[in-house]
Structures are given as structure tokens and as C-alpha cells.
Amino acid sequence: THIYNLHIVVSVTGEAGRFDLFQTTTSIGSFLGIFGTGAIVCDLFATFVTNFKRVRYER
């Protein structure tokens, strides 16, 4: 009997550098800002395009 194996080769290239706290906090802040903006856009879409405004404030 023959056994067939799956062989996966992962190659990673790049340049390693020192840890930079400023760059890390900037990246995390922009990541959170993008998600915050996305939430605001979705709320505006739900409020002005659909009937979500009427249903939301009648409760």
C-alpha cells in the first residue's frame, strides 16, 4: 500500500527590526479608528436608509 502525504512549504522573507512602541500604538490606534468609523457609517446607513430610526426610538 502507498501512503500519500501533503507537503506544505512556507517561506518567510523580510527584514527584522527593533520594536518601536510609537509605531505599534499608531497602528493599533488607526485600526480602532477604522472600526469606529465603520460602526458610525453602519449606524447612519441604518438610520437614514431603512426604517430603523422609527423602530429604534419607539421602544
PDBQT receptor file of N, H, CA, C and O in Angstrom, charges set to zero:
ATOM      1  N   THR A   1       0.839  -1.188   0.000  1.00  0.00    +0.000 N 
ATOM      2  CA  THR A   1       0.000   0.000   0.000  1.00  0.00    +0.000 C 
ATOM      3  C   THR A   1       0.880   1.245   0.000  1.00  0.00    +0.000 C 
ATOM      4  O   THR A   1       1.980   1.248   0.552  1.00  0.00    +0.000 OA
ATOM      5  N   HIS A   2       0.383   2.282  -0.618  1.00  0.00    +0.000 N 
ATOM      6  H   HIS A   2      -0.510   2.280  -1.067  1.00  0.00    +0.000 HD
ATOM      7  CA  HIS A   2       1.103   3.549  -0.665  1.00  0.00    +0.000 C 
ATOM      8  C   HIS A   2       0.411   4.557   0.240  1.00  0.00    +0.000 C 
ATOM      9  O   HIS A   2      -0.818   4.615   0.301  1.00  0.00    +0.000 OA
ATOM     10  N   ILE A   3       1.201   5.338   0.930  1.00  0.00    +0.000 N 
ATOM     11  H   ILE A   3       2.198   5.291   0.881  1.00  0.00    +0.000 HD
ATOM     12  CA  ILE A   3       0.677   6.418   1.764  1.00  0.00    +0.000 C 
ATOM     13  C   ILE A   3       1.074   7.737   1.104  1.00  0.00    +0.000 C 
ATOM     14  O   ILE A   3       2.252   7.988   0.846  1.00  0.00    +0.000 OA
ATOM     15  N   TYR A   4       0.082   8.566   0.837  1.00  0.00    +0.000 N 
ATOM     16  H   TYR A   4      -0.875   8.362   1.047  1.00  0.00    +0.000 HD
ATOM     17  CA  TYR A   4       0.330   9.853   0.201  1.00  0.00    +0.000 C 
ATOM     18  C   TYR A   4       0.337  10.942   1.268  1.00  0.00    +0.000 C 
ATOM     19  O   TYR A   4      -0.573  11.018   2.094  1.00  0.00    +0.000 OA
ATOM     20  N   ASN A   5       1.345  11.762   1.246  1.00  0.00    +0.000 N 
ATOM     21  H   ASN A   5       2.084  11.700   0.575  1.00  0.00    +0.000 HD
ATOM     22  CA  ASN A   5       1.478  12.848   2.217  1.00  0.00    +0.000 C 
ATOM     23  C   ASN A   5       1.313  14.192   1.517  1.00  0.00    +0.000 C 
ATOM     24  O   ASN A   5       1.638  14.353   0.340  1.00  0.00    +0.000 OA
ATOM     25  N   LEU A   6       0.809  15.128   2.265  1.00  0.00    +0.000 N 
ATOM     26  H   LEU A   6       0.546  14.998   3.221  1.00  0.00    +0.000 HD
ATOM     27  CA  LEU A   6       0.704  16.504   1.797  1.00  0.00    +0.000 C 
ATOM     28  C   LEU A   6       1.881  17.270   2.379  1.00  0.00    +0.000 C 
ATOM     29  O   LEU A   6       2.055  17.318   3.597  1.00  0.00    +0.000 OA
ATOM     30  N   HIS A   7       2.681  17.863   1.523  1.00  0.00    +0.000 N 
ATOM     31  H   HIS A   7       2.540  17.825   0.534  1.00  0.00    +0.000 HD
ATOM     32  CA  HIS A   7       3.882  18.566   1.954  1.00  0.00    +0.000 C 
ATOM     33  C   HIS A   7       3.693  20.052   1.665  1.00  0.00    +0.000 C 
ATOM     34  O   HIS A   7       3.583  20.450   0.506  1.00  0.00    +0.000 OA
ATOM     35  N   ILE A   8       3.656  20.865   2.704  1.00  0.00    +0.000 N 
ATOM     36  H   ILE A   8       3.746  20.542   3.646  1.00  0.00    +0.000 HD
ATOM     37  CA  ILE A   8       3.456  22.304   2.565  1.00  0.00    +0.000 C 
ATOM     38  C   ILE A   8       4.750  23.011   2.944  1.00  0.00    +0.000 C 
ATOM     39  O   ILE A   8       5.293  22.794   4.027  1.00  0.00    +0.000 OA
ATOM     40  N   VAL A   9       5.232  23.843   2.057  1.00  0.00    +0.000 N 
ATOM     41  H   VAL A   9       4.791  24.019   1.176  1.00  0.00    +0.000 HD
ATOM     42  CA  VAL A   9       6.454  24.604   2.304  1.00  0.00    +0.000 C 
ATOM     43  C   VAL A   9       6.068  26.068   2.485  1.00  0.00    +0.000 C 
ATOM     44  O   VAL A   9       5.429  26.661   1.616  1.00  0.00    +0.000 OA
ATOM     45  N   VAL A  10       6.456  26.642   3.611  1.00  0.00    +0.000 N 
ATOM     46  H   VAL A  10       6.975  26.160   4.317  1.00  0.00    +0.000 HD
ATOM     47  CA  VAL A  10       6.181  28.043   3.900  1.00  0.00    +0.000 C 
ATOM     48  C   VAL A  10       7.506  28.786   3.918  1.00  0.00    +0.000 C 
ATOM     49  O   VAL A  10       8.420  28.432   4.663  1.00  0.00    +0.000 OA
ATOM     50  N   SER A  11       7.599  29.799   3.105  1.00  0.00    +0.000 N 
ATOM     51  H   SER A  11       6.856  30.086   2.500  1.00  0.00    +0.000 HD
ATOM     52  CA  SER A  11       8.819  30.600   3.034  1.00  0.00    +0.000 C 
ATOM     53  C   SER A  11       8.508  32.016   3.493  1.00  0.00    +0.000 C 
ATOM     54  O   SER A  11       7.620  32.670   2.945  1.00  0.00    +0.000 OA
ATOM     55  N   VAL A  12       9.230  32.484   4.486  1.00  0.00    +0.000 N 
ATOM     56  H   VAL A  12       9.951  31.953   4.931  1.00  0.00    +0.000 HD
ATOM     57  CA  VAL A  12       9.027  33.822   5.030  1.00  0.00    +0.000 C 
ATOM     58  C   VAL A  12      10.302  34.620   4.808  1.00  0.00    +0.000 C 
ATOM     59  O   VAL A  12      11.387  34.204   5.215  1.00  0.00    +0.000 OA
ATOM     60  N   THR A  13      10.162  35.757   4.165  1.00  0.00    +0.000 N 
ATOM     61  H   THR A  13       9.281  36.095   3.835  1.00  0.00    +0.000 HD
ATOM     62  CA  THR A  13      11.312  36.629   3.948  1.00  0.00    +0.000 C 
ATOM     63  C   THR A  13      10.982  38.016   4.467  1.00  0.00    +0.000 C 
ATOM     64  O   THR A  13       9.814  38.392   4.557  1.00  0.00    +0.000 OA
ATOM     65  N   GLY A  14      11.973  38.745   4.795  1.00  0.00    +0.000 N 
ATOM     66  H   GLY A  14      12.923  38.439   4.722  1.00  0.00    +0.000 HD
ATOM     67  CA  GLY A  14      11.753  40.099   5.272  1.00  0.00    +0.000 C 
ATOM     68  C   GLY A  14      12.955  40.594   6.044  1.00  0.00    +0.000 C 
ATOM     69  O   GLY A  14      14.008  39.958   6.078  1.00  0.00    +0.000 OA
ATOM     70  N   GLU A  15      12.771  41.730   6.656  1.00  0.00    +0.000 N 
ATOM     71  H   GLU A  15      11.915  42.246   6.629  1.00  0.00    +0.000 HD
ATOM     72  CA  GLU A  15      13.843  42.336   7.424  1.00  0.00    +0.000 C 
ATOM     73  C   GLU A  15      13.346  42.566   8.840  1.00  0.00    +0.000 C 
ATOM     74  O   GLU A  15      12.323  43.221   9.042  1.00  0.00    +0.000 OA
ATOM     75  N   ALA A  16      14.049  42.041   9.803  1.00  0.00    +0.000 N 
ATOM     76  H   ALA A  16      14.880  41.509   9.639  1.00  0.00    +0.000 HD
ATOM     77  CA  ALA A  16      13.673  42.201  11.205  1.00  0.00    +0.000 C 
ATOM     78  C   ALA A  16      14.244  43.510  11.729  1.00  0.00    +0.000 C 
ATOM     79  O   ALA A  16      15.353  43.909  11.374  1.00  0.00    +0.000 OA
ATOM     80  N   GLY A  17      13.486  44.151  12.560  1.00  0.00    +0.000 N 
ATOM     81  H   GLY A  17      12.585  43.826  12.848  1.00  0.00    +0.000 HD
ATOM     82  CA  GLY A  17      13.938  45.411  13.142  1.00  0.00    +0.000 C 
ATOM     83  C   GLY A  17      13.645  45.441  14.626  1.00  0.00    +0.000 C 
ATOM     84  O   GLY A  17      13.133  44.477  15.194  1.00  0.00    +0.000 OA
ATOM     85  N   ARG A  18      13.969  46.532  15.229  1.00  0.00    +0.000 N 
ATOM     86  H   ARG A  18      14.385  47.315  14.767  1.00  0.00    +0.000 HD
ATOM     87  CA  ARG A  18      13.721  46.677  16.658  1.00  0.00    +0.000 C 
ATOM     88  C   ARG A  18      12.256  47.024  16.897  1.00  0.00    +0.000 C 
ATOM     89  O   ARG A  18      11.579  47.562  16.021  1.00  0.00    +0.000 OA
ATOM     90  N   PHE A  19      11.785  46.709  18.091  1.00  0.00    +0.000 N 
ATOM     91  H   PHE A  19      12.335  46.272  18.803  1.00  0.00    +0.000 HD
ATOM     92  CA  PHE A  19      10.413  47.017  18.477  1.00  0.00    +0.000 C 
ATOM     93  C   PHE A  19      10.279  48.521  18.672  1.00  0.00    +0.000 C 
ATOM     94  O   PHE A  19      11.085  49.139  19.367  1.00  0.00    +0.000 OA
ATOM     95  N   ASP A  20       9.258  49.103  18.058  1.00  0.00    +0.000 N 
ATOM     96  H   ASP A  20       8.602  48.600  17.494  1.00  0.00    +0.000 HD
ATOM     97  CA  ASP A  20       9.017  50.535  18.171  1.00  0.00    +0.000 C 
ATOM     98  C   ASP A  20       7.636  50.743  18.775  1.00  0.00    +0.000 C 
ATOM     99  O   ASP A  20       6.625  50.434  18.144  1.00  0.00    +0.000 OA
ATOM    100  N   LEU A  21       7.593  51.265  19.991  1.00  0.00    +0.000 N 
ATOM    101  H   LEU A  21       8.415  51.515  20.503  1.00  0.00    +0.000 HD
ATOM    102  CA  LEU A  21       6.328  51.463  20.694  1.00  0.00    +0.000 C 
ATOM    103  C   LEU A  21       5.457  52.495  19.980  1.00  0.00    +0.000 C 
ATOM    104  O   LEU A  21       4.237  52.336  19.924  1.00  0.00    +0.000 OA
ATOM    105  N   PHE A  22       6.056  53.534  19.443  1.00  0.00    +0.000 N 
ATOM    106  H   PHE A  22       7.047  53.663  19.488  1.00  0.00    +0.000 HD
ATOM    107  CA  PHE A  22       5.285  54.555  18.735  1.00  0.00    +0.000 C 
ATOM    108  C   PHE A  22       4.584  53.979  17.509  1.00  0.00    +0.000 C 
ATOM    109  O   PHE A  22       3.407  54.250  17.274  1.00  0.00    +0.000 OA
ATOM    110  N   GLN A  23       5.306  53.193  16.738  1.00  0.00    +0.000 N 
ATOM    111  H   GLN A  23       6.262  52.973  16.929  1.00  0.00    +0.000 HD
ATOM    112  CA  GLN A  23       4.713  52.578  15.541  1.00  0.00    +0.000 C 
ATOM    113  C   GLN A  23       3.597  51.609  15.925  1.00  0.00    +0.000 C 
ATOM    114  O   GLN A  23       2.573  51.537  15.246  1.00  0.00    +0.000 OA
ATOM    115  N   THR A  24       3.797  50.865  17.014  1.00  0.00    +0.000 N 
ATOM    116  H   THR A  24       4.629  50.924  17.566  1.00  0.00    +0.000 HD
ATOM    117  CA  THR A  24       2.781  49.913  17.465  1.00  0.00    +0.000 C 
ATOM    118  C   THR A  24       1.515  50.631  17.910  1.00  0.00    +0.000 C 
ATOM    119  O   THR A  24       0.416  50.236  17.521  1.00  0.00    +0.000 OA
ATOM    120  N   THR A  25       1.650  51.684  18.723  1.00  0.00    +0.000 N 
ATOM    121  H   THR A  25       2.543  52.005  19.039  1.00  0.00    +0.000 HD
ATOM    122  CA  THR A  25       0.462  52.408  19.183  1.00  0.00    +0.000 C 
ATOM    123  C   THR A  25      -0.230  53.126  18.028  1.00  0.00    +0.000 C 
ATOM    124  O   THR A  25      -1.456  53.234  18.014  1.00  0.00    +0.000 OA
ATOM    125  N   THR A  26       0.535  53.614  17.066  1.00  0.00    +0.000 N 
ATOM    126  H   THR A  26       1.531  53.526  17.077  1.00  0.00    +0.000 HD
ATOM    127  CA  THR A  26      -0.069  54.245  15.891  1.00  0.00    +0.000 C 
ATOM    128  C   THR A  26      -0.876  53.237  15.081  1.00  0.00    +0.000 C 
ATOM    129  O   THR A  26      -1.976  53.542  14.621  1.00  0.00    +0.000 OA
ATOM    130  N   SER A  27      -0.337  52.055  14.912  1.00  0.00    +0.000 N 
ATOM    131  H   SER A  27       0.557  51.807  15.286  1.00  0.00    +0.000 HD
ATOM    132  CA  SER A  27      -1.050  51.016  14.160  1.00  0.00    +0.000 C 
ATOM    133  C   SER A  27      -2.316  50.575  14.883  1.00  0.00    +0.000 C 
ATOM    134  O   SER A  27      -3.360  50.410  14.251  1.00  0.00    +0.000 OA
ATOM    135  N   ILE A  28      -2.240  50.383  16.190  1.00  0.00    +0.000 N 
ATOM    136  H   ILE A  28      -1.392  50.518  16.703  1.00  0.00    +0.000 HD
ATOM    137  CA  ILE A  28      -3.418  49.977  16.967  1.00  0.00    +0.000 C 
ATOM    138  C   ILE A  28      -4.464  51.086  16.952  1.00  0.00    +0.000 C 
ATOM    139  O   ILE A  28      -5.656  50.806  16.820  1.00  0.00    +0.000 OA
ATOM    140  N   GLY A  29      -4.041  52.333  17.085  1.00  0.00    +0.000 N 
ATOM    141  H   GLY A  29      -3.073  52.561  17.192  1.00  0.00    +0.000 HD
ATOM    142  CA  GLY A  29      -4.979  53.455  17.060  1.00  0.00    +0.000 C 
ATOM    143  C   GLY A  29      -5.689  53.596  15.728  1.00  0.00    +0.000 C 
ATOM    144  O   GLY A  29      -6.892  53.856  15.690  1.00  0.00    +0.000 OA
ATOM    145  N   SER A  30      -4.963  53.429  14.637  1.00  0.00    +0.000 N 
ATOM    146  H   SER A  30      -3.986  53.218  14.667  1.00  0.00    +0.000 HD
ATOM    147  CA  SER A  30      -5.606  53.528  13.324  1.00  0.00    +0.000 C 
ATOM    148  C   SER A  30      -6.546  52.353  13.085  1.00  0.00    +0.000 C 
ATOM    149  O   SER A  30      -7.590  52.510  12.451  1.00  0.00    +0.000 OA
ATOM    150  N   PHE A  31      -6.184  51.181  13.588  1.00  0.00    +0.000 N 
ATOM    151  H   PHE A  31      -5.336  51.054  14.104  1.00  0.00    +0.000 HD
ATOM    152  CA  PHE A  31      -7.048  50.001  13.488  1.00  0.00    +0.000 C 
ATOM    153  C   PHE A  31      -8.368  50.241  14.218  1.00  0.00    +0.000 C 
ATOM    154  O   PHE A  31      -9.438  49.955  13.682  1.00  0.00    +0.000 OA
ATOM    155  N   LEU A  32      -8.290  50.767  15.442  1.00  0.00    +0.000 N 
ATOM    156  H   LEU A  32      -7.420  51.000  15.878  1.00  0.00    +0.000 HD
ATOM    157  CA  LEU A  32      -9.511  51.049  16.203  1.00  0.00    +0.000 C 
ATOM    158  C   LEU A  32     -10.309  52.185  15.569  1.00  0.00    +0.000 C 
ATOM    159  O   LEU A  32     -11.539  52.165  15.595  1.00  0.00    +0.000 OA
ATOM    160  N   GLY A  33      -9.628  53.161  15.009  1.00  0.00    +0.000 N 
ATOM    161  H   GLY A  33      -8.628  53.177  14.988  1.00  0.00    +0.000 HD
ATOM    162  CA  GLY A  33     -10.320  54.263  14.346  1.00  0.00    +0.000 C 
ATOM    163  C   GLY A  33     -11.091  53.816  13.125  1.00  0.00    +0.000 C 
ATOM    164  O   GLY A  33     -12.192  54.304  12.870  1.00  0.00    +0.000 OA
ATOM    165  N   ILE A  34     -10.528  52.899  12.372  1.00  0.00    +0.000 N 
ATOM    166  H   ILE A  34      -9.634  52.502  12.579  1.00  0.00    +0.000 HD
ATOM    167  CA  ILE A  34     -11.221  52.381  11.191  1.00  0.00    +0.000 C 
ATOM    168  C   ILE A  34     -12.482  51.629  11.603  1.00  0.00    +0.000 C 
ATOM    169  O   ILE A  34     -13.526  51.772  10.966  1.00  0.00    +0.000 OA
ATOM    170  N   PHE A  35     -12.393  50.827  12.668  1.00  0.00    +0.000 N 
ATOM    171  H   PHE A  35     -11.545  50.710  13.185  1.00  0.00    +0.000 HD
ATOM    172  CA  PHE A  35     -13.581  50.114  13.121  1.00  0.00    +0.000 C 
ATOM    173  C   PHE A  35     -14.620  51.062  13.702  1.00  0.00    +0.000 C 
ATOM    174  O   PHE A  35     -15.818  50.830  13.537  1.00  0.00    +0.000 OA
ATOM    175  N   GLY A  36     -14.192  52.122  14.376  1.00  0.00    +0.000 N 
ATOM    176  H   GLY A  36     -13.219  52.310  14.509  1.00  0.00    +0.000 HD
ATOM    177  CA  GLY A  36     -15.132  53.118  14.888  1.00  0.00    +0.000 C 
ATOM    178  C   GLY A  36     -15.845  53.838  13.764  1.00  0.00    +0.000 C 
ATOM    179  O   GLY A  36     -17.051  54.075  13.838  1.00  0.00    +0.000 OA
ATOM    180  N   THR A  37     -15.109  54.187  12.727  1.00  0.00    +0.000 N 
ATOM    181  H   THR A  37     -14.130  53.995  12.667  1.00  0.00    +0.000 HD
ATOM    182  CA  THR A  37     -15.712  54.840  11.568  1.00  0.00    +0.000 C 
ATOM    183  C   THR A  37     -16.689  53.905  10.865  1.00  0.00    +0.000 C 
ATOM    184  O   THR A  37     -17.747  54.334  10.405  1.00  0.00    +0.000 OA
ATOM    185  N   GLY A  38     -16.333  52.641  10.787  1.00  0.00    +0.000 N 
ATOM    186  H   GLY A  38     -15.474  52.292  11.161  1.00  0.00    +0.000 HD
ATOM    187  CA  GLY A  38     -17.239  51.659  10.179  1.00  0.00    +0.000 C 
ATOM    188  C   GLY A  38     -18.541  51.530  10.944  1.00  0.00    +0.000 C 
ATOM    189  O   GLY A  38     -19.606  51.396  10.342  1.00  0.00    +0.000 OA
ATOM    190  N   ALA A  39     -18.463  51.569  12.271  1.00  0.00    +0.000 N 
ATOM    191  H   ALA A  39     -17.598  51.678  12.760  1.00  0.00    +0.000 HD
ATOM    192  CA  ALA A  39     -19.680  51.488  13.088  1.00  0.00    +0.000 C 
ATOM    193  C   ALA A  39     -20.560  52.713  12.878  1.00  0.00    +0.000 C 
ATOM    194  O   ALA A  39     -21.783  52.593  12.803  1.00  0.00    +0.000 OA
ATOM    195  N   ILE A  40     -19.951  53.885  12.784  1.00  0.00    +0.000 N 
ATOM    196  H   ILE A  40     -18.958  53.983  12.845  1.00  0.00    +0.000 HD
ATOM    197  CA  ILE A  40     -20.722  55.114  12.558  1.00  0.00    +0.000 C 
ATOM    198  C   ILE A  40     -21.389  55.086  11.186  1.00  0.00    +0.000 C 
ATOM    199  O   ILE A  40     -22.551  55.469  11.055  1.00  0.00    +0.000 OA
ATOM    200  N   VAL A  41     -20.674  54.643  10.181  1.00  0.00    +0.000 N 
ATOM    201  H   VAL A  41     -19.729  54.332  10.288  1.00  0.00    +0.000 HD
ATOM    202  CA  VAL A  41     -21.243  54.562   8.829  1.00  0.00    +0.000 C 
ATOM    203  C   VAL A  41     -22.411  53.587   8.800  1.00  0.00    +0.000 C 
ATOM    204  O   VAL A  41     -23.431  53.867   8.171  1.00  0.00    +0.000 OA
ATOM    205  N   CYS A  42     -22.277  52.453   9.466  1.00  0.00    +0.000 N 
ATOM    206  H   CYS A  42     -21.448  52.226   9.977  1.00  0.00    +0.000 HD
ATOM    207  CA  CYS A  42     -23.376  51.477   9.504  1.00  0.00    +0.000 C 
ATOM    208  C   CYS A  42     -24.580  52.028  10.251  1.00  0.00    +0.000 C 
ATOM    209  O   CYS A  42     -25.717  51.791   9.842  1.00  0.00    +0.000 OA
ATOM    210  N   ASP A  43     -24.353  52.767  11.350  1.00  0.00    +0.000 N 
ATOM    211  H   ASP A  43     -23.430  52.960  11.683  1.00  0.00    +0.000 HD
ATOM    212  CA  ASP A  43     -25.465  53.379  12.073  1.00  0.00    +0.000 C 
ATOM    213  C   ASP A  43     -26.174  54.426  11.220  1.00  0.00    +0.000 C 
ATOM    214  O   ASP A  43     -27.404  54.486  11.205  1.00  0.00    +0.000 OA
ATOM    215  N   LEU A  44     -25.409  55.246  10.514  1.00  0.00    +0.000 N 
ATOM    216  H   LEU A  44     -24.410  55.197  10.527  1.00  0.00    +0.000 HD
ATOM    217  CA  LEU A  44     -26.029  56.246   9.645  1.00  0.00    +0.000 C 
ATOM    218  C   LEU A  44     -26.816  55.594   8.519  1.00  0.00    +0.000 C 
ATOM    219  O   LEU A  44     -27.907  56.048   8.173  1.00  0.00    +0.000 OA
ATOM    220  N   PHE A  45     -26.272  54.546   7.957  1.00  0.00    +0.000 N 
ATOM    221  H   PHE A  45     -25.386  54.177   8.238  1.00  0.00    +0.000 HD
ATOM    222  CA  PHE A  45     -26.981  53.819   6.907  1.00  0.00    +0.000 C 
ATOM    223  C   PHE A  45     -28.282  53.244   7.449  1.00  0.00    +0.000 C 
ATOM    224  O   PHE A  45     -29.328  53.358   6.811  1.00  0.00    +0.000 OA
ATOM    225  N   ALA A  46     -28.220  52.625   8.625  1.00  0.00    +0.000 N 
ATOM    226  H   ALA A  46     -27.370  52.532   9.144  1.00  0.00    +0.000 HD
ATOM    227  CA  ALA A  46     -29.418  52.020   9.202  1.00  0.00    +0.000 C 
ATOM    228  C   ALA A  46     -30.442  53.077   9.586  1.00  0.00    +0.000 C 
ATOM    229  O   ALA A  46     -31.644  52.820   9.514  1.00  0.00    +0.000 OA
ATOM    230  N   THR A  47     -29.994  54.257   9.992  1.00  0.00    +0.000 N 
ATOM    231  H   THR A  47     -29.018  54.466  10.051  1.00  0.00    +0.000 HD
ATOM    232  CA  THR A  47     -30.915  55.301  10.423  1.00  0.00    +0.000 C 
ATOM    233  C   THR A  47     -31.601  55.985   9.244  1.00  0.00    +0.000 C 
ATOM    234  O   THR A  47     -32.814  56.196   9.276  1.00  0.00    +0.000 OA
ATOM    235  N   PHE A  48     -30.851  56.331   8.213  1.00  0.00    +0.000 N 
ATOM    236  H   PHE A  48     -29.866  56.160   8.187  1.00  0.00    +0.000 HD
ATOM    237  CA  PHE A  48     -31.407  57.155   7.141  1.00  0.00    +0.000 C 
ATOM    238  C   PHE A  48     -31.916  56.368   5.943  1.00  0.00    +0.000 C 
ATOM    239  O   PHE A  48     -32.749  56.882   5.197  1.00  0.00    +0.000 OA
ATOM    240  N   VAL A  49     -31.459  55.169   5.734  1.00  0.00    +0.000 N 
ATOM    241  H   VAL A  49     -30.782  54.752   6.340  1.00  0.00    +0.000 HD
ATOM    242  CA  VAL A  49     -31.864  54.414   4.559  1.00  0.00    +0.000 C 
ATOM    243  C   VAL A  49     -33.009  53.464   4.883  1.00  0.00    +0.000 C 
ATOM    244  O   VAL A  49     -33.922  53.293   4.076  1.00  0.00    +0.000 OA
ATOM    245  N   THR A  50     -32.964  52.855   6.043  1.00  0.00    +0.000 N 
ATOM    246  H   THR A  50     -32.222  52.994   6.699  1.00  0.00    +0.000 HD
ATOM    247  CA  THR A  50     -34.012  51.910   6.424  1.00  0.00    +0.000 C 
ATOM    248  C   THR A  50     -34.974  52.564   7.404  1.00  0.00    +0.000 C 
ATOM    249  O   THR A  50     -34.820  53.740   7.733  1.00  0.00    +0.000 OA
ATOM    250  N   ASN A  51     -35.951  51.822   7.867  1.00  0.00    +0.000 N 
ATOM    251  H   ASN A  51     -36.076  50.867   7.599  1.00  0.00    +0.000 HD
ATOM    252  CA  ASN A  51     -36.902  52.318   8.859  1.00  0.00    +0.000 C 
ATOM    253  C   ASN A  51     -36.419  52.056  10.278  1.00  0.00    +0.000 C 
ATOM    254  O   ASN A  51     -37.222  52.041  11.211  1.00  0.00    +0.000 OA
ATOM    255  N   PHE A  52     -35.135  51.852  10.448  1.00  0.00    +0.000 N 
ATOM    256  H   PHE A  52     -34.483  51.864   9.690  1.00  0.00    +0.000 HD
ATOM    257  CA  PHE A  52     -34.572  51.544  11.756  1.00  0.00    +0.000 C 
ATOM    258  C   PHE A  52     -34.753  52.697  12.735  1.00  0.00    +0.000 C 
ATOM    259  O   PHE A  52     -34.868  52.457  13.937  1.00  0.00    +0.000 OA
ATOM    260  N   LYS A  53     -34.782  53.937  12.260  1.00  0.00    +0.000 N 
ATOM    261  H   LYS A  53     -34.689  54.131  11.284  1.00  0.00    +0.000 HD
ATOM    262  CA  LYS A  53     -34.917  55.103  13.126  1.00  0.00    +0.000 C 
ATOM    263  C   LYS A  53     -36.247  55.083  13.861  1.00  0.00    +0.000 C 
ATOM    264  O   LYS A  53     -36.297  55.329  15.067  1.00  0.00    +0.000 OA
ATOM    265  N   ARG A  54     -37.317  54.793  13.147  1.00  0.00    +0.000 N 
ATOM    266  H   ARG A  54     -37.277  54.593  12.168  1.00  0.00    +0.000 HD
ATOM    267  CA  ARG A  54     -38.633  54.770  13.760  1.00  0.00    +0.000 C 
ATOM    268  C   ARG A  54     -38.749  53.619  14.753  1.00  0.00    +0.000 C 
ATOM    269  O   ARG A  54     -39.286  53.798  15.846  1.00  0.00    +0.000 OA
ATOM    270  N   VAL A  55     -38.263  52.472  14.394  1.00  0.00    +0.000 N 
ATOM    271  H   VAL A  55     -37.826  52.327  13.506  1.00  0.00    +0.000 HD
ATOM    272  CA  VAL A  55     -38.347  51.306  15.271  1.00  0.00    +0.000 C 
ATOM    273  C   VAL A  55     -37.458  51.493  16.484  1.00  0.00    +0.000 C 
ATOM    274  O   VAL A  55     -37.822  51.079  17.585  1.00  0.00    +0.000 OA
ATOM    275  N   ARG A  56     -36.314  52.101  16.306  1.00  0.00    +0.000 N 
ATOM    276  H   ARG A  56     -36.018  52.437  15.412  1.00  0.00    +0.000 HD
ATOM    277  CA  ARG A  56     -35.336  52.244  17.382  1.00  0.00    +0.000 C 
ATOM    278  C   ARG A  56     -35.838  53.169  18.486  1.00  0.00    +0.000 C 
ATOM    279  O   ARG A  56     -35.639  52.879  19.666  1.00  0.00    +0.000 OA
ATOM    280  N   TYR A  57     -36.486  54.276  18.125  1.00  0.00    +0.000 N 
ATOM    281  H   TYR A  57     -36.648  54.512  17.167  1.00  0.00    +0.000 HD
ATOM    282  CA  TYR A  57     -36.871  55.261  19.127  1.00  0.00    +0.000 C 
ATOM    283  C   TYR A  57     -38.298  55.106  19.627  1.00  0.00    +0.000 C 
ATOM    284  O   TYR A  57     -38.722  55.868  20.497  1.00  0.00    +0.000 OA
ATOM    285  N   GLU A  58     -39.048  54.153  19.111  1.00  0.00    +0.000 N 
ATOM    286  H   GLU A  58     -38.704  53.534  18.404  1.00  0.00    +0.000 HD
ATOM    287  CA  GLU A  58     -40.387  53.925  19.633  1.00  0.00    +0.000 C 
ATOM    288  C   GLU A  58     -40.369  53.082  20.895  1.00  0.00    +0.000 C 
ATOM    289  O   GLU A  58     -41.341  53.084  21.650  1.00  0.00    +0.000 OA
ATOM    290  N   ARG A  59     -39.295  52.371  21.134  1.00  0.00    +0.000 N 
ATOM    291  H   ARG A  59     -38.505  52.369  20.520  1.00  0.00    +0.000 HD
ATOM    292  CA  ARG A  59     -39.237  51.493  22.311  1.00  0.00    +0.000 C 
ATOM    293  C   ARG A  59     -39.136  52.239  23.595  1.00  0.00    +0.000 C 
ATOM    294  O   ARG A  59     -39.079  51.628  24.662  1.00  0.00    +0.000 OA
TER     295      ARG A  59
